[in-house]
C-alpha cells in the first residue's frame, strides 16, 4: 500500500508541474505570434551590442525580454526544452530594481539548467520528489547574474539522474534535438543546448561532470566552455549526487555564438564571483593571456585522434580533419599525440563518480518513476551480487576476449572509504603524469579532440552508449579547460562507415556507441570539435577558439535559423 501511495503521488506531482507550465505559457498572451521586425533585430544582435544599447537607453530591457521570451516559447514548442517558465516574474524584475541595469549583462535574458536555484520557483532536477521545494531567495549564481544585469527567464530540461547524454524525465518529459526530433539534444544540459540551437536564447548556464555542457553543444550545434573548478560559482544548486567530489561537477556557460561565449565569460569573471561564493578562486579576467594567445604567430597543436576505447566515427573524424587542415594552412605545427592512457582515466573516473554504489541518485526516486536506461544499467551492474558480477567479468574477459569492458566492470561495486581514497590517489597520480607529459614530452600549446565518438544518439540510445564518454570525461578528471565549437554537419555521402567495418570486432564500449551510428539517418546533425587547454586557461582557450574560427574562414558552421 505504501508503494501504491508513493506511485500515485509521483504521478500527481508530475501532472501538476506540467499543468503549471502550460498555464504559465498560456498566460503570456503577448508572447505569441510571429516576430516583429524590431524583435528580429534584437535576436540578431550580439549580447555585447545589446548591453551597450541598454546602457545608452536606445532599447528597453523589457523589449529584449519579450523578443527572447517569444523565441523561447517557440523553441519549447519544437523541442520540449523548457521546465520552469519565469518570463512573467522576469517582467517584474526588470522594473522593481531586482536587476542591475548598469551591469555588464544589462537586460540580457539568461536561461538556466533546471538544477540552478531561482527564488520562488521549484528546482526539481527532474525528480517528482523535489516538486514543491521552492525557496524564497535566489541561489548564488542567480544573485550574481542579477547583479550583472542579466534576467533569468526560463529553466531547461535535463535527465533525471544528471548522468546521461539524453534529457528525459517523468516530471517534464523528453527533450528533443532541434535538428532532428528522433535524436537527443545531449545531456545532462540538453534543454539548454536545444533552446540555444533553436534560437530561443543566446546564453545559458549548465553543469559538467563527464561532458554535460560539452556533449550537448556537440549534439545540438552550439558553443560551450567547460571551466576549471574554482572559476565559476558552484553553490545555490540542487543535484542528484550531493557530496560527490571524486570528479567535481562545474557550472559553465553555453552560448549560440563564440562572440557571446567570450563576452559572457569575461563579464561573469569580471563580477568577482569569489565575493559571492567561497569556492571561487580570486582570479580576475587575465586579458594578457587572451591577448598573448590571440597574437601568437604559430602554435604547436596536439591532435588526439582516438581515446583508445572508441575510435571516432567518420563524421567526427572529418570535423577534426577540417580544423587540422585550416590550422596547417595558417602555418601552425600540428602533431598527432598519444597522451597517458585515456582508458586509465575512464577507469579511475568511473569508479570515483559512482563510488557510492549509485545509491545517492537512486535515493530520490519514487515508486514507478522512469529512470534513464544508461544510469539504470550502471546501477544494475553495480548492485549485482559479487559471484554473479565476477562470473560476468570472466565471461567478458575470457569468452568475449574484451579487455576494455572487462576492465571497467571488474571493480564496479560500492567502495569503502579506504577503497575510495586509493582511487583518489590514483587520480592524483594520473593528473601528475599527464601534466608531465604535456610539459616535458608533447610541449604543445593546446589540443584538439573529438567531443564524442559519434554525433547525437537516438532517443534511449544511452542504454548502449552509457560508457562512451571518454573524450570529455578525461578532462573532468584532469580539471582542464575545454571549449566546444561546432564545425560541420553529418553528410550521408561523406560519413558512411567503410565497407569492411564490423561492429562485432569492437570492444563492448565501442559496440554500444556504434550500434546507433547511421550516417544516412543522422544526415544534417551537428558535429563539433573540442579545444583543450590546461587547468584555469579559460582566457587562452577562448582566444584559440577564435583563431580556429577565423582560420576556417567561409567554412564556418551555419547556425539554425530562428523560426
N, C-alpha and C positions, 0 to 999 in steps of 0.2 A: 504493500500500500504506500509506503514512503517513497519508493521509486516511481510509482504512478503519479503521485502528487508532484514530485520533482519534475517529471516529464511535462505535465500539464502547465506547470509554472514556467518552464522553459519556453513552451510554445506561446504562452500568453505574453511573455516579455518580448519575444521576437516579433509577434504580431503588433504589439504596442509600439515598438520602435519604428517599424516600417510604416505604420499608420501615421505616427507623429511626423515622419519625414515627408510623407505625401501631403499632410496638412500644411506643413511649413512651406512647401513648394507651391501649393495651391493659393496660399495667402499672398504670394509675391506676384500679384497680377501685373504690375508694371514691368516685370522682368520677362514677359512673354513676347512672342512675335519676332519679326526679322530685325536685324541690326540696322540702326540708322547710320547715315554717313559719318556722323560725329563719333558714334560708338566704334565703328570700324577704324577710324583714325586713332582712337585710344588704343585699340587692340593691336595696332601695327607698330606702336612706339616702344622702344626700349625703356626699361624702368628708370634708368638714369634721366632720360629726357622727360618722362612723366613727373618725376620728382622735381625737376627744375621748373616745370610748368606749374606745379602746385606752389612751390616757393614764390614764384612770380605772380601767383594768383591768376594765371592765364586759364587754368582749368580748376574746377572744384572737385575735391576728393569724392564727393557723392556721385559725380558723373563717371569717375573711374570705377567705383564700386558697382554702379548699375551696369556698365559695359561688361565687366568681368563676372558679375553675378549672372547676367543673362547668358554669357558664354559657358559658365559652369553648369547651368541647368541644361543647356543643350548637350554638353559633353556627358552629363549624367544620364540623360535620356538615351544616349547612344551606348554607354558602357557600364552603367550602374557603378560609377566611381565614387559618389558622394555618400557620406554617412550623416554626420550632423550638419544640418543647414543652419548657418549662423548669419545669413545675409541680413535678416531683419534686425538682429541685435547689432550688427556692424553699422547699420544706418544710424543707430543711436550713438555708437562710439565715435562716429565722425563729428557729431555736433556737441557731445556732452563733455568734451575735454579729456576723454579716456586715451585718445591717441595724440601723440605729439606731432603736429603738422609742420614743425620746423626741423624734424629729424631727417636722416639720410635716406629713409624709405617713405617719406611723407606721401600718404594717400595710396600706397601700393597694396592691393589685396594679396594676401599670402595664404595658401592652402596648407593644411597640416595633416600629417598622418593621424589616424584616429587615436593613437596612443598618447597624444600630447594634450595636457590638461588645459581646458579653457573654462574659466569661471562661469557657472550656471548651466553647463552642458555635461552630459554623460561622457565618460571615457571608457567605452565598453570593451575595446580591443577585440570585438567580435564574440565575446563570451556573454551569454544571456545573464549569467550570474552577476555581471557588472552593471546591468541595466538599473538606473536609478542611483548611480554612485556619484552624481554631480556634487562638486564642492563650490563654495561661494567665490573663492579667489582664484585668479589666474595662476597657472604654474609659471616657473621661472622663464621658460622660453617665450611664453606669451607676454609676460611683463616686459621682457627685453624688446620684443617685436613692437609692442605698442609705444614704448618709449622712443623707438627708432622711427615711428610714424606709420608702421605697417598696420593693415587691417585684416586680421584673421576673418575669413568669410565662409569657408567650408572645411570640414574634416573629411578624410578619404579612406577608402576601403583597404582591407588587409586580410591575411589569413588568420584563422582563429588562434593558431599556436605561435605565430610570427616566425615559423620555421619552414617556410615554403616559398618557392618561386611562383606560386599562384596566390590569388587573393579572393578567398571564398569563406563564408561563414554563415551560420543559420540566422544570425541577427540581421545582416544586411544583404545577404545573397551573394551571387557570383559577379565579380568584376571581369569585364572582357577587354580584349585588345582593340583599340580604335581602328587598326589596320585590317583586322580580320576577327570577327566575333567568335570564331571557333577556337581561338588561341588565347593564352593567358597574357595579361599585360606585365606579368612579373610579380614578385613578392620579395620581402613582405610589404614593401611600399608600393604595391601595384596600383592602388587607387590614385596615388599621386602621378605616376607615370601616365596612366590613362587620361587623367584630367589635363595634364600639361600637353601631351601629344595631340589631343583633340582640340587644343586651343582654349580650354576652359580656365586657364591661368597662365601666368608667366613664371612664377616662382613658388616653390613649396619646400617643406621640410619633412624628411623621413629619417629612418634609423637603419643601421647596417651592422649585422653581427656575422654574416657569412656572404655578403654581397647584396644586401637588401635595398640599397639605393642604386647599386650599380647594375645588377641584372635587370631590374625594371626599366632602367634607362636604355639598356641594350635591347630588350624585348620590344619597347614601345617607340624608340626613336627620339630620345631627348638627351639632355646633358645632366651629369651629376658629378659630385665631388665627395669621395669618402675621406673625411678629415681624420687626422690622427686624434687619438684620445687627448683631451685637455685643451682642444682648440675651440670647441663649442660646448654649450651647457648640456648637462645630462639629467638634471633634476626637473621635477614638475611633469613627470611622465608616469604612465601605467604600462606595465609589461606583463608578458606571460611567464617570465622567468626571473622574478625579483631575487637579487642576491647572486646571480650568475656572473662571475667575474673571471672565469677561466679564459674566456675570449670576450672581452668587454664590447658591448654594443656602443656605437657612437651615433649621435644625431648629426645630420649633414644636409646640405642643400641640393635641390633638384630644380632645373630650370628648362625653359623651352629653347633658349639660345645661350651660346657661350658668352656673349657680351653681358647678358643678365647674370650669369653664374659668377663671373668675375666681380661685377659691381655689388651684387648681393653679399658675397662672401666678404669682400673688403668692408662693406658697410657694417655687417654684423660684428666683425672683429674690431672695427673702429668704435663700436659701442662699449668697449671694455667689458666683455661678458664676465670676466673674473670678479667684477664687483657685484654680479648677480648670483654667481654660482661658485662655491669654493673649489670645485673640481677643475675649473678652467685655469690654465697656465696664464700668468700675466705677460703674454707675448703680444705686443701690438702688431698691426699690419706692417710687414717689412717691405717697403717699396723698393729698397735697394736690391733685394733678392729677386723681385719681379723684373726690375729693370735689367739686372745682370743676365737673366735668362732670355729676356726679350732682345738683348743686344749681342749676346754671344754669337760669334760668327759661325763656328762649327761645333756640332755636338758629336759625342760618341754615344750611339744609341744601341742598347741591347734589345734583341728580339727573342722573346720566349715563344718558340713555335709550338711546343706541347708541354703539358704538365706531367707527361709520362703515365697518366692514368686514362685520360680520354683525349685522343687527338682531335683537334678542331675540325668541324665539318667543312666541306668545300666553301660554303658561303662565308664562314667566319675566317677561314684561312685567306680567302680572297680579299677581305676587308683589310687584314694586316698587310698583305702584299701591296695593296694600293697605297697605303701610307708609307711603306718602305720605299716604294718607287718614287713617291713625291719627295721624301727626305733625301734620297740619293741624288735626285735631280737638283736639289738645293745645295749639294756638296757636303752633306753630313756623312760621317762614318757610321755605317750600320753593320752590326755583327750579331750573328746568332749566338745565344748564350745558353749555358747549361748550369743553372744555379744549384745549390744544395737541394737534394730531392724534395720536390713539391709533394710527393706522395707521403714522405715523412711528416710534413706539415699537416696534411689532411688527416693522417692517423692521429697525431697528437691533438690537433684542434677538435676533432670529432669526439675524442674521449673526454676532453675538458668540457666541451659545450654541454654534454649530456651526462656529466659525472653523477648527477643526482638520480640516474636511472629513469629519466623522463618524468619523474614524479611531480615536479613543480607545475609544468604546463598542463598536466593532466588533472591536477587538483582543482582547477577552476571549471571543469566540465560538469554539466548536469546530465541526468539520465536521458539517453537518446539523442544527445547533441552531436551534430555532424563533426567529424574530425578529419583534417586533411589526410589524404591517403598516404602521403610520404611520411608525415610525422607519425601516423599510426603504425606504419611498417617499422620505423625506428623503435617505437616503444614496445612493439610486439617482440622484436628480436632481443631488445634489452631485458625483457622480463621472462624470456624462455627459461625454464629450469636448466641448471648447468649441464646435466647429462645430455639433454636434447641440443643445447647450443653447441656443445663440444662435438657431438655427432654431426651436426650440420657443418661445422668448421672442417672436420676431417673429410666430409664428402666433397665440399667445395675445393679444398686444397689438393686432395689426392685422387679424387674421381674426376672432377671437372678440371683439375690442374689450373686453378685460378688463384694465384698467389696474391693478387691485388685485393680481391673481395675477401678472401680468407683472412688476410692480414688485418683488415678493418674490423671484422666481426669477432676475431679471436678473443679480444679483451672487452667486448661490447656488453658491459654489465654495470650496475651501480658500483661506485667507488667509495671506499672508506676515505677518511681524511688522510690517512697515511698514503694510500694509493694516489689520491688526487695531488698531494704535494709532490710526489715523484713525477707526475706528468707536468706540473708547473716547472719543475727543474728541467725537464726535457724541453719544454717550451723555451725557456730562457737560454738553454744551450744552443738550440736551433737558431734563435734570433742572433746570437753572437756569431755563430758560424756563417749565417747569411750576410751579416754586416761585414765580416772579414772578407768574404768572397767578393762583395760589391766593391769594397775599398781597395783591396790588395790584388785581386785577380782580374775581375771584369773591368774595373776602373771606368765605369760608364756614367754618363750624366743622367740618363733616365732609361726606363724600359718600356717597351710596347708588348702587350699580350692580347689575346682574345679575352673578352669578358666572360665567355662561356663557350662550351664546346659546340653548342647549337644555337640557332635563333629561338624564338619563343616556343614553348611547349604547348601542345593542345591541352584543353581542359582535362584535369585529372591525370596528366602525364607525369606529375611528380611522384606518383606511386612507383614508377620505374626509375625516374631520374633523380631521386632524392639525394644521392651521394655525389652527383655530378656538379660539384661546386668548387672544385679545386682552384680554378683560375682567380676567383675572388677570395675564397676562404684563406688562401695562403697569406694574403696581405692583411687580413684581420689579425691573424696570429702574429705577424711581424709588426703590426700597427703602422704600416706605411700609408702615405697619402696617395690616393689614386683618383684619376679622373676618367669619366666615360664620355666619349663623343661619337655620335652616330656617323657612319661613313657611307653606307650604301644600303641596298635592299636585296633580298634573296631574288635571284634570277633563275627561273626554271631551265633556261638554256645553258647557263654557265655553271650552275652549282649542283649538278647531279652527282651522285656517288659513282665511282669508277665501276666498270663492268665486272671487275674481279673482286669487288668489295663483298665480304661475308661477315655478317653480324655474329655468326657462331664462333668466329676466331677471336672475338673480343673478350676482355675480362668482364666481370659482372657489372661493374660500374658503367663501363662504356656501352655495354649492351642496353642498359636502361636508358642511356641518353640517345643512342642511335635508333632505338625502337620507334622513335617518333620523328626521325628526320626524313622529310619528304620535300624535296626542292620544288616539286610541282604544286603541292598543297600549300607550301609556305611562300610561294611567289609573292613578292611585294612586302614581306615582313622586314622590319629594320634590322641592320647588322652594324654593330659598333666595334670600337677598339677600346682598350684600357691603357691609359698612360700612368706609369708608376714612378713616383719619386720615393725618397727615403722619408723617415719619420719627420713630421712637422714641416713639410715642404709644400704647404698649400700655395704660397705665392709662386713658387717655381713651377709647380705642376700646371697651374692655370696659365702661366706665361707660355709654357711649352705647348699646351693645347692650342693656344692662339697661333703659335708658329706653325703647327701642323695644319691648322685650318687655312692659314694663308698659303702654305705650300701646296695645298690641294687645289687652290685657285677656283676655276669654274666647276670643278668636280665636287664641290661641297655638297653635303647632304641637303635634300629638299624636305622641309617640314610639311606635315599635313596642312591643307588649307582649313581655315576656320569656317565652318558651315554658316 
